[in-house]
C-alpha cells in the first residue's frame, strides 16, 4: 500500500438541549482527550466542526477550558475550522435567510473566541447533506471546499477533487462512509478495528484501486465516550507511516487533479430504494412517520408566523426567532425517526418551543396561537400512542434488518 493522504474531519457538535450529565461525560471523556492528541503533537493538524451553539454550550456548562484549548491549537496553526450554521439544521430543507443568519451567528461566536485564527476555508453541512443550495451557500461565503457524502458524487475515485460548475467551481470532496464508520466504531461498521495496524489493513482493502486520499468524518464523542480508550487509536493513527495525515484544506495542496462533476442530492443517510432510486433525505422527509410529519407542520407554522412578525416589527420577534433557530437542528428529526434513533424528548422539546414561540408573538392572531398549542398537544398525544403501540421498536428493527445491521450492535448498552 503506497502512502495515502488521510484527512479526518472531527465533528464536535452536541445539541443545545442535551442532558447536562451526558454532555459532561462527552466533554471529559472525549473532547478533552481528543484535543490532548494534538496538544502533545504540535506538528499535527486536523479539521474540526465546532458550531457556535456548541461553543455557547461549552461556556455555559463550565467547559470554557475546552474552548481555550482549541483557541491555543488554532494559534499554533493546528486547527482547520469549518464554517457552518450555528444550530446545525438540514441545509437543503431550510430557508436561505434562516441559513445565512445562522452562519453569520456562528462566525460571530468563532471570531469572539478564536479571533484572527478563525479562517475557515470549507463548509460543513450537517449529516453531509448536499443539494444545489449547499454549494451556493458555500459560494456565497467565498469558501473553497465542501466535504460531501460519497453518494453525492456517485462512484467516483479518490484521486481527484470535484468542482461544482453551478456554484463557481467550489470543490466537493467525498467522504468515505465505511472508512469513517470503522474509524469511529459506529454501529454501522461491519467490523470495528481495535488497533491502528488493523485499521490500516482495512484502508488497504478500501484503497486497492490506489486511491490517493481518504476522507473520514467522525463524531468526537466516539473517541473516549462511546468507546472507552478509542482516542488511543486516533493517536496511533498519526504514527502510521503508510498514511500522511493532512487537514482538508491542506489536501487541496497535494491533490492537483480537478474534475467537473454534477452532484446528486445526498447525505450520510441516503437510502437506495428497490428500484435503484435514491432517497437522499428520507430520514427527515419520511411521510410514513407521524412524528416526523408533525414536527414539520408545527415548525412550518412557527416559521411563517415568525417571519410575518418580523415584517411587522413585533418586539418579540428576536426572542421567537432564536427559539426557531434552536429548534431547527437536524438532530431533532433524526432522533425522532426510529431509523434507528428514537429519543422522544427531542420531538417533545421542538413542539413545546415552537408553540411557545408563536404564543409570545404580539402580532400572531389568537387563531394561530390556538393552532400552535393544538399542534403541540397533538404531537404529545401521538408520541404517547406511538410508544404504547411498540411501533418505535418495530421500525428500528426493520431499519436494522433492511441495512443488515445485527440488532445487538445497536441496542446493546
N, C-alpha and C positions, 0 to 999 in steps of 0.2 A: 504493500500500500504506500503510494507516494504521499508525501506530506500534504495534508489538506487544510485549507483555510477554514477556521471554525469561529462563528460568531454566535454567542449565546445572549439573547435579549432576555433580561430578567425583569419580570413584572412584579412590582411591589404594591399593587393596588389591593385595598380592602374596602368593602362598603362602609360608609359612614355609620350605618345602624348596626354594625357587627356587635355581637356580645362583648362587653368590656373584658371579661375574663379570658375569652378566646383570643382577643386581639393582643392582650398582654403576653400570652403564650407564644403567639406568632412573632411578636416583636423581639422577645427574648431568645426564643429557640432558633429562629430563622433569620430575621433581618439583621440582628447584631452579629450573628455567626457568619453570614454570607459576606457582610462588609469587612469582617476581620480577614477574610481570604485576600482581599485587595489591600487592606491596610498593612498587612505583613509582607506584601509583594508589590512594591512601588512600581515595578515595570509592567504590571498587568493593567489592562483597561477593559471595561465592559460597557455594554449599552443597557440602560435601565429605563423602565417606565414607572414614574412616580408621580401620579396625578395630584393636582392641587388639593383635592378633597382628602387624600391620604396624608399629605403633609399637614394639613389642618388637624386631622385625626391624631397624628403622632404628637403634635404640640399639645393638643387639649388633653391627651391621656398621659402626659408626663414623659413622653419619649422624645423630647427635643434633642437628646444626645444622638439619636439615630440620624436626625436631620443634620446635626452638626458634623457627624462622621461623613455623611455624603458630601457636605459642603467642602470638607477638607480634602476628600478624594477628588472632587471636581477641581479644586485649586491645584492639585498635583497633576491634573490632566488625565486622570484615570476614569472619569465618568463621561460617557456619551449619552446625553439626555435625549429623550423623545419629547415632542410636542403632542398634546393630547387633550381632549375635552375633560374638564375637571372632574365631572361626576361619572365618566365612562359610559355614556349611552351607546346604543347601537347606531352608529353614524348613518348608515343607509336609511334608517327609519325615522330620523328626527329632522325637524325643520332647520334650514340653513341658519336663520337668525339665532336660534337656540344654540346651535353648534358653535357659531362664531363667538357668541357671548361666553360659552363655557371654555373655549380655547383661550380667549383673552383673560378670563379669570385664572386659568391655570398658569398662563405666562406671568401674570402679575404676582402670584404667590411664589413661583420659582425665582423670579427676579428679586423678590424681597429676601429670600433665604440664600440664594446662590449667586446673586449679583452678576458680575460680568462673566462668570464661569458657566452661566446658563446659556449655552449656544447650540440649541437643537438643530440638527440637520434633517431629521426624519420625523414622520408622523406615526404615532401608534394608534391603530384603530382597534378598540376592544373586540375580543374574540377574532381578531384579524379580519373583521368583516369588511368586505370590499364591494363597491359599486362605483359607477362614474362619479357620484357625489364625493366619495372618499378621495379620489385622485384630485378632484377640483378643489377640495378644501386644502389639500397639501400644496397645490399650486398657488392658491390664494395667499397662503402664508409663506410663500417663497421657499418651500422645503425641497430637499433633493431626493429623498427616498421614502418608500413605504414598505414595510415588511408585510407580506400577504400570505394567506394560506395557500398551500400547493394547488388546491382545487381552482384557484383564481386564474392560474396560468396553464392549467391542463397538464399534460405530460411533457413538461419542459425539462431540459437537463440543467445541471448546476455548474455550467461553465460560462454562462452569460448572465448579464443583468438585463432586465427587460424594461423598455421605455414605453410609457403610455402616451401615444401620439396625441390623444384627445385632450391631454392636460399638460401641454408644454414639455412633454418628454420626461416627466417625473419618473424616477426609477422604481420599478416594482420588483422586490426581491422575495422569492418564495421560501417560506419556512417549511422544513420537513417534519411532517406530523409524527411519524414513527420514531425518528431520532429524538424529537422533543419529548415524547411520552416516555421513552426509555430512560432518558437522562433524568427527568423529574421523578420517574417511578409512578406515573398515574395509573389508575385502574384500567385505562385503555391500552396500556403497554402489554404486548403479548408476552414479553419477557423483561424482567427488571434486572439490569446488570448491577452487581454488588461492588465492582471494582472498576477502576479506570481502564485497565487492560481488557476486561470483559466488554466494556462499552466500546473501546476502540475496535475490538473484533466485530462487534455489531456494525460499527460505522464502515468497516472494510467491506462488509457484505452490501451495505447500502451504496457504497462507493465503488462497487465492482465495475461500473462503466466509467471509472476515472473522473468522477465529479471533481471540480476544482475547489468547491466550497460547500459547506453545510451550514445552514442557519437553523438554530434551535430557539424556541421561545418557551420559557419555563416560568412558573409561578414560584416566587421566592419561598413561599411557605412550605414547599416540598423539601427544601433543604434544611432539615432540622425539626420542623414541627410535624409535618405529615409523616416524614421518615426520619427517625432519630439518627443523627450522625451522618446524614447524607451530604452535608456540607463538605465532609471529608472527600467524597467522590469529586465534588466540584474543584476542591483544592488540588487533588491528584491529577485531574484532567489538564491543568495548566503545566504539569511537569512532563507530560507525554511528548516525546519527540516526533511522533507521527502526525501531529496536528500543529497548526500555527494559530494560536488564539488571536483574534482581532476584534475590534468593535465593528458594528455595522457600518459606521461612517468610514472607518479605515478600510473596510472591504473594497470600497469603490476605488481605492488606490491600486489594489492588486488585481482586480478583475477588470481588464480593459475592454473586453468584448461586450458590445451592446447590441441588442436586437429590439426592433419594434414588436410590440405584442398587442393584441386586442383582448383585454382581460375579461373574464367571466365575473358575474356576481358570485361571491363565495364567502365562507367563514370557516372557522375551525370545526363548526358543527354542520357543514354542508352534507346533506343526505343525497344519495343516488337512489332514485325510485326503480321499481322493477322494469319500467320501460326505458331506463337509461337516462331519464331527465333528472337534472339536479334540482334540489330544493335548498337554495343557499341559506335561507334564514328560517328554516322550518321550525326551529325551536321557539322562535319569537313570533311566528305567524302560523300557529297551529290552530286552525278553526275547530278542530275536534276537542280541544282542551277548553273547558268552560272557564277556568281560572284565567288563562291567557287572554281569552276574549273579553272577560270582564275588566281585566287590568287596562287593556287598550281603550275600552269605552269610557272608563272614568278618567283616564289620562287625557284622552282627546277632549272630553267635556271641560276639564280643568284648563287645558292648554288654550282652547278657544275663549273661555271666559277671561283668562288672564291677559291674553293678547288684546281683547276688547277693552279691558280695564286700563291697559297701558295707553291705548289710544285716547281714553277719556281723562287721563291724568289722575287716576284713582290713587289716593295716598297710601293704600295698602298694596299697591301693585308690586313693589320690590319684594315685600315680605312673601307674597303669594308666588311670585316668580322664582324666588330662591327655593321654595318648597317644591315647585315643579322641577327645577334642576336636580334637586336631591332625589326625587322620585324617578328620574329618567334613567337611572343606572340600568344597563342591560342585565346585570346580575339579578335584579328583581324579577325579571321574566324567566331567566334560566333556572333560578331556584324554585320557580313555581311550575316548571314544565313537566316534571317527572321523567325527563329524558337525560339522565336518570335522577336528577336532583329534585328533592321535594322538601322544602322548609317553609311551611305556611306563613311564618312570621313576615317574610318578605312581601308577600301579596297583601297581607293584612295592613302592613305599615304603609304601603303605597295607597291603598284605598282610604285609610284614615287621613293621611296627609293631603291627598287630593280633595277630599270632602271639606277639610278644614280650609284649604287654600281658596276654594270657591266661597265658602261661608264668610271668610273675613273680608272679601272684596265689597267695598261700599257700592260699587256700580253694578254688581251682579244682582239680577232680579230674584225675587222670592221664589219664583218657579224654578230657576236654575239651581238655587241653593237646596231646595227640596229634592230636586232631581239628583244632585250630588250625594245628598245624605241617603236617599233611597238606593242609589247605586252602591254606596259603601255598605249598606246593610245587606243588599242582595249578594255582594261578594262574600261577606262574612258568613251568610247562610249557606252559600254554595260551597265554601271551604269546609264548613262543618259537615254537610251532607256528603261531600266528596271523600272526606276522611272516614266517616262512618261506614261508607259503602265498601271501603277497601280498594277503591279504584286507583289511588296513587301507586300502591304496591303492584297492582296488575300491570299498569302502564310501564312502571320501572322495569319489571321483569321481562315484559315483551320487548322493550328497548334493548335490554342487555342481551336477550336471546337473539334478536334480529342482528345485532352487531357482534355476535359470537363472543360475548364477554361473560365469563363464569360469574354466577350470582355472588358467590362468596368473595370475589375480588372487590366488588363494590360495597356489599353490605357488611363485611367484616368490620368489627370495631377495634 
